Amino acid sequence: MTECGNTTCGCGEEKCGQGSCNDENCTCGKESSDKKNNNELNHVKHVVAVMSGKGGVGKSTVTALLASAFRKKGFKVGILDADITGPSIPKLFGLKDSPKSTGCGLLPVKSTESIEIMSLNLFLPSEDEPVIWRGPIISGVIKQFWEEVIWGDLDYLFVDLPPGTGDAPLTVLQSLPLDGVVIVTSPQDLANMVVRKAIKMAEKMDIPILGIVENMSYVQCPDCGKKIFPFGQGKVELMCQEFKVPLLGILPLEPSVSAFGDQGKIGESASSDLLRTDLLLEILEK
């Protein structure tokens, strides 16, 4: 654990007499005083991060489904793809156009559903071009996506975080005015073990946990409707009880979701209807 080295805070964990901490390496949990509105052209009402403890649980897919579900309800929605080295949001929405630059900042690319999207993959010469950057550069790009992109008037901005608890998630949790985080997991014990790290990171950073989504939970027989649990019965309900957070959805392992994503039409997937978006809206509007 890194204690704060910022002389203006001097928190050293328990001794803090300040209300903020600007040390990017600090895990003291104090909110950065740099956490502010991105620029005067933007009016983003709610910012929600989507995170997971490990990769492969479908976090980006859940981010896309949440954004699509909120857009269907008539809200103005955007996605900030903070998974800099493994971005998949543009692929899920079938985006290939590069963001345009103006004298005031970058314009996000709009999906067919009118979801505003900014991702590093939209700047690359090809979608499979690797991004081989160290943590400080990645953190800087994430901040630019928040501060220098013209998001305009949005009701909800979803931030797709990379898995784990490293530099990029830390940058988002410290630098963006988050309403809270949605945690994505899968039924395996390994995923549940690692997702606890993400939950405890959010708690340590004083970021509200809005709820948990269990993805790829079961396969439903198309003939009889019986649910089959290929990864074992999940324990997400018990986890929600333990951490006293809402369950926002249990999603099936559905081939059509993958097909829609591969076609760049994730917004057409009916799986978004299985998310408890009304509950999430109620939590966010409190």
BAFI-87089 format. One record per residue: residue number from 0; residue in three letters; chain; x, y, z of N, C-alpha, C in turn. Coordinates in steps of 0.2 Angstrom, whole numbers, plus 5000, padded with zeros to 4 digits. Example, Ala and Ser with C-alpha at 12.3 -4.5 7.8 and 13.67 -1.06 7.14 Angstrom:
REC   num   residu   chaine    n_u    n_v    n_w   ca_u   ca_v   ca_w    c_u    c_v    c_w
REC     0      Ala        A   5066   4972   5039   5062   4978   5039   5066   4984   5039
REC     1      Ser        A   5064   4989   5035   5068   4995   5036   5064   5000   5039
This chain:
REC   num   residu   chaine    n_u    n_v    n_w   ca_u   ca_v   ca_w    c_u    c_v    c_w
REC     0      Met        A   5004   4994   5000   5000   5000   5000   5004   5006   5000
REC     1      Thr        A   5003   5011   4996   5007   5017   4995   5003   5023   4999
REC     2      Glu        A   5007   5025   5004   5004   5031   5008   5005   5037   5005
REC     3      Cys        A   5001   5042   5006   5001   5048   5002   5008   5052   5004
REC     4      Gly        A   5011   5054   4998   5017   5058   4999   5015   5065   4997
REC     5      Asn        A   5009   5067   4997   5008   5074   4995   5008   5079   5001
REC     6      Thr        A   5012   5084   5001   5013   5088   5007   5007   5092   5008
REC     7      Thr        A   5003   5093   5003   4997   5097   5004   4992   5093   5008
REC     8      Cys        A   4993   5087   5008   4987   5083   5011   4990   5080   5017
REC     9      Gly        A   4996   5077   5017   4999   5074   5023   4995   5069   5026
REC    10      Cys        A   4991   5065   5022   4986   5061   5025   4989   5055   5029
REC    11      Gly        A   4994   5051   5026   4997   5046   5029   4992   5041   5032
REC    12      Glu        A   4987   5040   5028   4981   5036   5031   4977   5039   5036
REC    13      Glu        A   4978   5038   5042   4973   5040   5047   4974   5047   5050
REC    14      Lys        A   4979   5050   5048   4981   5057   5051   4978   5063   5046
REC    15      Cys        A   4974   5061   5041   4973   5066   5037   4968   5072   5040
REC    16      Gly        A   4970   5078   5039   4966   5083   5041   4963   5087   5035
REC    17      Gln        A   4964   5085   5029   4962   5088   5023   4956   5084   5020
REC    18      Gly        A   4952   5087   5015   4947   5084   5012   4948   5081   5005
REC    19      Ser        A   4955   5082   5003   4956   5080   4996   4964   5078   4996
REC    20      Cys        A   4965   5074   4991   4972   5071   4990   4974   5071   4983
REC    21      Asn        A   4979   5074   4980   4981   5075   4973   4986   5070   4971
REC    22      Asp        A   4989   5066   4976   4994   5061   4974   4991   5055   4970
REC    23      Glu        A   4993   5054   4964   4990   5049   4960   4992   5042   4962
REC    24      Asn        A   4997   5042   4966   5000   5035   4968   4997   5033   4975
REC    25      Cys        A   4993   5038   4978   4990   5037   4984   4984   5033   4984
REC    26      Thr        A   4983   5028   4989   4977   5024   4990   4973   5026   4996
REC    27      Cys        A   4974   5032   4998   4971   5033   5005   4964   5034   5005
REC    28      Gly        A   4961   5035   4999   4954   5035   4998   4951   5042   4998
REC    29      Lys        A   4955   5047   4999   4953   5054   4999   4952   5056   4992
REC    30      Glu        A   4946   5060   4991   4944   5062   4984   4949   5067   4982
REC    31      Ser        A   4951   5067   4975   4956   5072   4972   4952   5078   4972
REC    32      Ser        A   4956   5084   4973   4953   5090   4972   4953   5092   4965
REC    33      Asp        A   4956   5088   4960   4956   5089   4953   4949   5086   4950
REC    34      Lys        A   4945   5082   4954   4939   5079   4952   4934   5084   4951
REC    35      Lys        A   4933   5086   4944   4929   5092   4943   4925   5091   4936
REC    36      Asn        A   4921   5095   4934   4918   5095   4928   4923   5095   4922
REC    37      Asn        A   4922   5092   4917   4928   5091   4912   4929   5098   4908
REC    38      Asn        A   4924   5101   4905   4925   5108   4902   4918   5111   4902
REC    39      Glu        A   4918   5118   4900   4912   5122   4901   4907   5120   4895
REC    40      Leu        A   4909   5116   4890   4904   5114   4885   4900   5108   4886
REC    41      Asn        A   4902   5105   4892   4899   5098   4894   4895   5099   4900
REC    42      His        A   4889   5095   4899   4885   5095   4905   4882   5088   4906
REC    43      Val        A   4887   5084   4909   4885   5077   4910   4882   5076   4917
REC    44      Lys        A   4876   5074   4918   4873   5073   4924   4875   5068   4928
REC    45      His        A   4876   5062   4925   4878   5056   4929   4884   5052   4926
REC    46      Val        A   4889   5050   4930   4895   5046   4927   4895   5040   4931
REC    47      Val        A   4895   5034   4927   4894   5028   4930   4900   5023   4927
REC    48      Ala        A   4905   5021   4931   4910   5016   4929   4908   5009   4930
REC    49      Val        A   4910   5005   4925   4909   4998   4925   4915   4994   4925
REC    50      Met        A   4916   4990   4931   4922   4987   4932   4922   4980   4934
REC    51      Ser        A   4927   4976   4934   4927   4969   4935   4934   4968   4938
REC    52      Gly        A   4935   4962   4942   4941   4961   4945   4946   4957   4940
REC    53      Lys        A   4943   4954   4935   4947   4951   4930   4944   4951   4923
REC    54      Gly        A   4948   4950   4918   4945   4950   4911   4941   4944   4910
REC    55      Gly        A   4938   4944   4904   4934   4938   4902   4927   4937   4905
REC    56      Val        A   4925   4942   4909   4918   4941   4912   4913   4945   4908
REC    57      Gly        A   4915   4948   4902   4910   4952   4898   4908   4959   4901
REC    58      Lys        A   4913   4962   4904   4912   4969   4906   4910   4974   4901
REC    59      Ser        A   4914   4974   4895   4912   4978   4890   4905   4977   4887
REC    60      Thr        A   4904   4971   4886   4897   4969   4884   4892   4972   4888
REC    61      Val        A   4893   4971   4895   4888   4974   4900   4887   4981   4899
REC    62      Thr        A   4893   4985   4899   4893   4992   4898   4889   4994   4892
REC    63      Ala        A   4890   4990   4886   4886   4992   4880   4879   4991   4881
REC    64      Leu        A   4877   4985   4884   4870   4984   4885   4867   4989   4890
REC    65      Leu        A   4870   4991   4895   4868   4996   4900   4866   5003   4896
REC    66      Ala        A   4871   5005   4892   4871   5011   4888   4865   5010   4883
REC    67      Ser        A   4864   5005   4880   4859   5004   4875   4852   5004   4878
REC    68      Ala        A   4852   5001   4884   4845   5000   4888   4843   5007   4890
REC    69      Phe        A   4848   5011   4892   4846   5018   4895   4845   5022   4888
REC    70      Arg        A   4848   5021   4883   4846   5025   4877   4839   5023   4875
REC    71      Lys        A   4837   5017   4875   4830   5015   4873   4825   5019   4877
REC    72      Lys        A   4827   5020   4884   4822   5024   4888   4822   5031   4886
REC    73      Gly        A   4826   5034   4882   4825   5041   4879   4831   5045   4882
REC    74      Phe        A   4836   5042   4886   4841   5046   4889   4846   5048   4884
REC    75      Lys        A   4850   5053   4885   4856   5055   4881   4862   5051   4884
REC    76      Val        A   4865   5047   4881   4870   5042   4883   4877   5043   4880
REC    77      Gly        A   4882   5042   4883   4889   5041   4881   4893   5036   4884
REC    78      Ile        A   4898   5033   4880   4902   5028   4883   4910   5031   4882
REC    79      Leu        A   4913   5031   4888   4920   5033   4888   4924   5026   4889
REC    80      Asp        A   4927   5024   4883   4931   5018   4884   4938   5019   4887
REC    81      Ala        A   4938   5017   4893   4944   5018   4897   4949   5012   4897
REC    82      Asp        A   4947   5007   4893   4951   5001   4892   4955   5002   4887
REC    83      Ile        A   4961   5006   4888   4965   5009   4883   4969   5003   4879
REC    84      Thr        A   4971   4998   4882   4975   4993   4879   4971   4987   4876
REC    85      Gly        A   4965   4987   4878   4960   4982   4876   4953   4984   4874
REC    86      Pro        A   4953   4989   4870   4946   4992   4869   4942   4988   4864
REC    87      Ser        A   4936   4987   4866   4931   4983   4862   4924   4987   4860
REC    88      Ile        A   4923   4992   4864   4917   4996   4863   4916   4998   4855
REC    89      Pro        A   4920   5000   4852   4919   5002   4844   4917   4996   4840
REC    90      Lys        A   4920   4990   4842   4918   4984   4838   4911   4982   4840
REC    91      Leu        A   4909   4982   4846   4902   4981   4848   4897   4985   4845
REC    92      Phe        A   4899   4991   4843   4894   4996   4840   4895   4997   4833
REC    93      Gly        A   4900   4993   4830   4901   4993   4823   4904   5000   4820
REC    94      Leu        A   4908   5003   4825   4911   5010   4823   4918   5010   4820
REC    95      Lys        A   4919   5013   4814   4925   5013   4811   4928   5021   4810
REC    96      Asp        A   4923   5026   4810   4925   5032   4809   4930   5035   4814
REC    97      Ser        A   4934   5039   4813   4939   5042   4818   4935   5049   4820
REC    98      Pro        A   4937   5050   4827   4934   5056   4830   4937   5062   4826
REC    99      Lys        A   4932   5067   4826   4934   5074   4822   4937   5079   4828
REC   100      Ser        A   4942   5083   4826   4944   5088   4831   4942   5094   4829
REC   101      Thr        A   4940   5098   4834   4938   5105   4833   4943   5110   4837
REC   102      Gly        A   4942   5116   4836   4946   5121   4840   4944   5120   4848
REC   103      Cys        A   4939   5117   4850   4937   5116   4857   4938   5110   4859
REC   104      Gly        A   4940   5105   4855   4941   5098   4858   4939   5093   4853
REC   105      Leu        A   4939   5086   4855   4937   5081   4851   4930   5079   4851
REC   106      Leu        A   4927   5077   4845   4920   5075   4845   4919   5068   4845
REC   107      Pro        A   4915   5065   4850   4914   5058   4850   4911   5055   4844
REC   108      Val        A   4912   5049   4842   4908   5046   4837   4902   5043   4839
REC   109      Lys        A   4896   5044   4835   4890   5043   4837   4888   5036   4834
REC   110      Ser        A   4885   5032   4838   4883   5025   4835   4876   5026   4832
REC   111      Thr        A   4873   5021   4829   4867   5021   4825   4861   5022   4830
REC   112      Glu        A   4863   5021   4837   4857   5022   4842   4858   5029   4845
REC   113      Ser        A   4863   5033   4842   4865   5040   4844   4868   5040   4851
REC   114      Ile        A   4872   5034   4853   4876   5034   4859   4883   5037   4857
REC   115      Glu        A   4885   5042   4861   4891   5046   4860   4897   5041   4862
REC   116      Ile        A   4902   5040   4858   4907   5035   4860   4914   5038   4859
REC   117      Met        A   4919   5037   4864   4926   5039   4863   4930   5033   4865
REC   118      Ser        A   4934   5031   4860   4939   5025   4862   4945   5026   4858
REC   119      Leu        A   4951   5024   4861   4957   5025   4857   4957   5021   4851
REC   120      Asn        A   4953   5015   4851   4953   5011   4845   4951   5015   4839
REC   121      Leu        A   4947   5020   4840   4945   5024   4834   4950   5028   4831
REC   122      Phe        A   4956   5029   4834   4962   5033   4832   4967   5028   4828
REC   123      Leu        A   4966   5022   4829   4972   5017   4827   4971   5016   4819
REC   124      Pro        A   4976   5015   4816   4976   5013   4808   4972   5007   4807
REC   125      Ser        A   4972   5002   4811   4968   4996   4811   4966   4994   4818
REC   126      Glu        A   4960   4990   4818   4957   4989   4824   4961   4984   4828
REC   127      Asp        A   4966   4980   4825   4970   4975   4829   4977   4978   4830
REC   128      Glu        A   4978   4984   4829   4984   4988   4831   4985   4988   4838
REC   129      Pro        A   4991   4985   4841   4992   4985   4848   4994   4992   4851
REC   130      Val        A   4992   4993   4857   4994   4999   4861   4998   4997   4866
REC   131      Ile        A   5005   4999   4866   5010   4996   4870   5013   5002   4874
REC   132      Trp        A   5009   5004   4879   5010   5010   4883   5011   5009   4890
REC   133      Arg        A   5015   5013   4894   5015   5012   4901   5010   5016   4905
REC   134      Gly        A   5009   5014   4911   5003   5017   4915   5002   5024   4915
REC   135      Pro        A   5008   5028   4916   5007   5036   4916   5004   5038   4909
REC   136      Ile        A   5006   5036   4903   5003   5038   4897   4996   5036   4896
REC   137      Ile        A   4994   5030   4899   4987   5027   4898   4983   5032   4903
REC   138      Ser        A   4985   5033   4909   4981   5038   4913   4980   5045   4910
REC   139      Gly        A   4985   5047   4907   4985   5054   4903   4979   5054   4898
REC   140      Val        A   4979   5048   4894   4974   5048   4889   4967   5048   4892
REC   141      Ile        A   4966   5044   4897   4960   5043   4900   4957   5050   4903
REC   142      Lys        A   4962   5054   4906   4960   5061   4908   4958   5065   4902
REC   143      Gln        A   4962   5064   4896   4960   5068   4890   4953   5067   4888
REC   144      Phe        A   4952   5060   4888   4945   5058   4885   4939   5061   4890
REC   145      Trp        A   4941   5063   4896   4936   5066   4900   4936   5074   4899
REC   146      Glu        A   4942   5077   4899   4943   5084   4899   4943   5087   4892
REC   147      Glu        A   4945   5084   4887   4946   5087   4881   4941   5084   4875
REC   148      Val        A   4936   5080   4877   4931   5078   4873   4925   5082   4874
REC   149      Ile        A   4921   5084   4868   4915   5088   4869   4909   5083   4869
REC   150      Trp        A   4908   5081   4875   4902   5076   4877   4895   5080   4876
REC   151      Gly        A   4895   5086   4877   4889   5090   4876   4885   5089   4882
REC   152      Asp        A   4878   5088   4881   4873   5087   4886   4872   5080   4886
REC   153      Leu        A   4873   5076   4892   4872   5069   4892   4869   5068   4899
REC   154      Asp        A   4864   5063   4899   4861   5061   4905   4865   5056   4909
REC   155      Tyr        A   4868   5052   4905   4872   5047   4908   4879   5045   4904
REC   156      Leu        A   4884   5045   4907   4891   5043   4904   4893   5037   4907
REC   157      Phe        A   4894   5031   4903   4896   5025   4906   4904   5025   4904
REC   158      Val        A   4908   5023   4909   4915   5022   4908   4917   5015   4909
REC   159      Asp        A   4919   5012   4903   4921   5005   4903   4928   5005   4905
REC   160      Leu        A   4929   5002   4911   4936   5001   4914   4939   4995   4912
REC   161      Pro        A   4946   4995   4912   4950   4989   4911   4949   4984   4917
REC   162      Pro        A   4950   4978   4916   4950   4974   4922   4955   4975   4927
REC   163      Gly        A   4954   4973   4934   4959   4974   4939   4958   4980   4943
REC   164      Thr        A   4964   4982   4946   4964   4987   4951   4970   4992   4950
REC   165      Gly        A   4973   4992   4944   4979   4995   4942   4978   5003   4941
REC   166      Asp        A   4983   5006   4937   4983   5013   4936   4977   5016   4932
REC   167      Ala        A   4974   5012   4927   4968   5015   4924   4962   5015   4928
REC   168      Pro        A   4960   5010   4932   4954   5011   4936   4956   5016   4941
REC   169      Leu        A   4962   5016   4944   4963   5021   4949   4962   5028   4947
REC   170      Thr        A   4965   5029   4940   4964   5036   4937   4957   5038   4937
REC   171      Val        A   4953   5033   4935   4945   5035   4934   4942   5036   4941
REC   172      Leu        A   4944   5032   4945   4940   5033   4952   4943   5039   4956
REC   173      Gln        A   4949   5041   4954   4951   5048   4957   4950   5054   4953
REC   174      Ser        A   4949   5054   4947   4949   5060   4943   4942   5061   4940
REC   175      Leu        A   4937   5057   4940   4931   5058   4937   4926   5058   4942
REC   176      Pro        A   4921   5063   4942   4915   5063   4947   4910   5058   4947
REC   177      Leu        A   4912   5052   4949   4908   5046   4948   4902   5046   4953
REC   178      Asp        A   4896   5044   4950   4890   5043   4954   4891   5036   4958
REC   179      Gly        A   4895   5032   4955   4896   5025   4957   4899   5020   4952
REC   180      Val        A   4900   5014   4954   4902   5009   4950   4897   5003   4949
REC   181      Val        A   4897   5000   4944   4893   4994   4943   4899   4988   4942
REC   182      Ile        A   4898   4983   4946   4903   4978   4946   4900   4972   4942
REC   183      Val        A   4905   4969   4937   4903   4963   4933   4907   4957   4935
REC   184      Thr        A   4903   4952   4936   4907   4945   4938   4904   4940   4934
REC   185      Ser        A   4906   4934   4935   4904   4928   4932   4903   4922   4937
REC   186      Pro        A   4900   4917   4936   4899   4912   4941   4905   4908   4944
REC   187      Gln        A   4910   4908   4941   4916   4904   4943   4919   4907   4950
REC   188      Asp        A   4921   4902   4954   4924   4904   4961   4930   4909   4960
REC   189      Leu        A   4934   4908   4955   4939   4912   4953   4937   4919   4952
REC   190      Ala        A   4932   4920   4948   4930   4927   4946   4927   4930   4953
REC   191      Asn        A   4923   4926   4957   4921   4929   4963   4926   4931   4968
REC   192      Met        A   4931   4927   4968   4937   4929   4972   4940   4936   4970
REC   193      Val        A   4941   4936   4964   4945   4942   4961   4940   4948   4961
REC   194      Val        A   4934   4947   4960   4929   4953   4960   4929   4957   4967
REC   195      Arg        A   4930   4953   4972   4930   4956   4979   4936   4961   4979
REC   196      Lys        A   4941   4960   4975   4946   4965   4975   4944   4972   4973
REC   197      Ala        A   4940   4971   4967   4937   4977   4964   4932   4981   4969
REC   198      Ile        A   4928   4977   4972   4923   4979   4977   4927   4983   4982
REC   199      Lys        A   4932   4980   4985   4935   4983   4991   4939   4989   4989
REC   200      Met        A   4942   4989   4982   4945   4995   4980   4940   5001   4980
REC   201      Ala        A   4934   5000   4977   4929   5005   4977   4927   5007   4984
REC   202      Glu        A   4927   5003   4988   4925   5005   4995   4931   5009   4998
REC   203      Lys        A   4937   5007   4997   4943   5011   4999   4943   5018   4997
REC   204      Met        A   4941   5018   4990   4941   5025   4987   4934   5029   4988
REC   205      Asp        A   4930   5026   4993   4924   5030   4994   4919   5031   4988
REC   206      Ile        A   4919   5026   4984   4915   5026   4978   4909   5022   4979
REC   207      Pro        A   4903   5024   4978   4897   5020   4979   4897   5014   4974
REC   208      Ile        A   4895   5008   4977   4894   5002   4973   4887   5002   4971
REC   209      Leu        A   4885   5003   4965   4878   5004   4963   4875   4997   4962
REC   210      Gly        A   4879   4992   4961   4876   4985   4961   4881   4980   4957
REC   211      Ile        A   4879   4974   4957   4883   4969   4954   4879   4965   4948
REC   212      Val        A   4882   4964   4943   4879   4960   4937   4883   4953   4937
REC   213      Glu        A   4879   4948   4937   4883   4941   4935   4881   4940   4928
REC   214      Asn        A   4887   4939   4924   4886   4938   4917   4888   4930   4915
REC   215      Met        A   4885   4928   4910   4886   4921   4908   4885   4916   4913
REC   216      Ser        A   4879   4917   4916   4877   4913   4922   4874   4906   4920
REC   217      Tyr        A   4870   4906   4915   4867   4900   4913   4866   4900   4906
REC   218      Val        A   4864   4894   4903   4862   4893   4896   4855   4890   4897
REC   219      Gln        A   4850   4893   4893   4843   4891   4893   4841   4887   4887
REC   220      Cys        A   4839   4881   4888   4837   4877   4883   4831   4880   4879
REC   221      Pro        A   4832   4880   4872   4827   4883   4868   4821   4879   4867
REC   222      Asp        A   4821   4873   4869   4815   4869   4868   4811   4869   4875
REC   223      Cys        A   4814   4867   4880   4810   4866   4886   4811   4872   4891
REC   224      Gly        A   4816   4876   4890   4817   4882   4894   4821   4881   4900
REC   225      Lys        A   4823   4875   4901   4827   4873   4907   4833   4877   4907
REC   226      Lys        A   4835   4879   4913   4842   4883   4914   4847   4878   4916
REC   227      Ile        A   4853   4878   4912   4859   4874   4913   4864   4878   4916
REC   228      Phe        A   4868   4877   4921   4873   4881   4924   4880   4878   4922
REC   229      Pro        A   4883   4879   4916   4889   4876   4914   4895   4878   4919
REC   230      Phe        A   4895   4883   4922   4901   4885   4926   4899   4884   4934
REC   231      Gly        A   4893   4881   4935   4891   4880   4942   4886   4885   4944
REC   232      Gln        A   4883   4884   4949   4878   4889   4952   4882   4895   4955
REC   233      Gly        A   4880   4901   4952   4884   4907   4955   4882   4909   4962
REC   234      Lys        A   4886   4913   4965   4885   4915   4972   4884   4922   4972
REC   235      Val        A   4881   4925   4967   4881   4933   4967   4876   4935   4972
REC   236      Glu        A   4870   4931   4973   4866   4934   4978   4869   4934   4985
REC   237      Leu        A   4873   4929   4986   4876   4929   4993   4881   4935   4993
REC   238      Met        A   4885   4936   4988   4889   4942   4988   4886   4949   4989
REC   239      Cys        A   4880   4949   4985   4876   4955   4986   4874   4956   4993
REC   240      Gln        A   4872   4951   4997   4870   4951   5004   4876   4953   5008
REC   241      Glu        A   4882   4950   5007   4888   4951   5011   4890   4959   5010
REC   242      Phe        A   4890   4961   5004   4892   4968   5004   4886   4973   5004
REC   243      Lys        A   4880   4971   5005   4874   4975   5005   4874   4980   4999
REC   244      Val        A   4874   4977   4993   4873   4980   4987   4868   4977   4983
REC   245      Pro        A   4864   4980   4978   4859   4978   4974   4862   4973   4969
REC   246      Leu        A   4857   4968   4967   4859   4964   4962   4855   4967   4955
REC   247      Leu        A   4859   4969   4951   4857   4972   4945   4855   4968   4939
REC   248      Gly        A   4857   4961   4939   4855   4957   4934   4859   4950   4934
REC   249      Ile        A   4856   4945   4931   4859   4939   4930   4858   4937   4923
REC   250      Leu        A   4863   4937   4919   4863   4937   4912   4865   4930   4909
REC   251      Pro        A   4861   4927   4904   4863   4920   4902   4869   4921   4897
REC   252      Leu        A   4872   4915   4896   4877   4914   4891   4873   4913   4885
REC   253      Glu        A   4872   4918   4881   4868   4919   4875   4871   4920   4869
REC   254      Pro        A   4871   4915   4864   4875   4915   4858   4873   4921   4854
REC   255      Ser        A   4867   4923   4854   4865   4929   4850   4868   4936   4852
REC   256      Val        A   4870   4936   4859   4874   4942   4861   4880   4943   4858
REC   257      Ser        A   4884   4937   4857   4890   4937   4854   4889   4938   4846
REC   258      Ala        A   4884   4936   4843   4883   4937   4836   4881   4944   4835
REC   259      Phe        A   4877   4947   4839   4876   4954   4838   4882   4959   4839
REC   260      Gly        A   4886   4957   4844   4892   4960   4845   4897   4960   4840
REC   261      Asp        A   4898   4954   4837   4902   4953   4831   4900   4957   4825
REC   262      Gln        A   4893   4958   4824   4891   4961   4819   4890   4969   4820
REC   263      Gly        A   4893   4971   4826   4892   4978   4828   4885   4981   4829
REC   264      Lys        A   4881   4976   4831   4874   4978   4833   4872   4976   4840
REC   265      Ile        A   4876   4977   4844   4875   4975   4851   4868   4978   4854
REC   266      Gly        A   4867   4984   4852   4861   4987   4854   4854   4984   4852
REC   267      Glu        A   4855   4979   4848   4849   4975   4846   4848   4969   4850
REC   268      Ser        A   4852   4967   4854   4852   4962   4859   4846   4963   4864
REC   269      Ala        A   4842   4957   4865   4837   4958   4870   4839   4957   4877
REC   270      Ser        A   4846   4955   4878   4849   4954   4884   4849   4960   4889
REC   271      Ser        A   4848   4966   4885   4848   4972   4889   4842   4972   4893
REC   272      Asp        A   4837   4969   4891   4830   4969   4895   4831   4965   4901
REC   273      Leu        A   4836   4961   4902   4836   4957   4908   4840   4961   4914
REC   274      Leu        A   4843   4967   4912   4846   4971   4917   4841   4975   4921
REC   275      Arg        A   4842   4976   4927   4837   4979   4931   4838   4987   4931
REC   276      Thr        A   4837   4990   4925   4839   4997   4924   4835   5001   4928
REC   277      Asp        A   4828   4999   4929   4824   5004   4933   4827   5004   4940
REC   278      Leu        A   4829   4999   4943   4832   4999   4949   4839   5004   4949
REC   279      Leu        A   4843   5003   4944   4849   5007   4944   4847   5014   4943
REC   280      Leu        A   4842   5016   4939   4839   5023   4938   4837   5026   4945
REC   281      Glu        A   4833   5021   4949   4831   5024   4955   4837   5025   4960
REC   282      Ile        A   4842   5021   4960   4848   5022   4964   4851   5029   4962
REC   283      Leu        A   4852   5030   4955   4856   5036   4953   4852   5042   4954
REC   284      Glu        A   4846   5042   4954   4842   5048   4955   4840   5050   4962
REC   285      Lys        A   4842   5046   4967   4841   5047   4974   4845   5054   4976
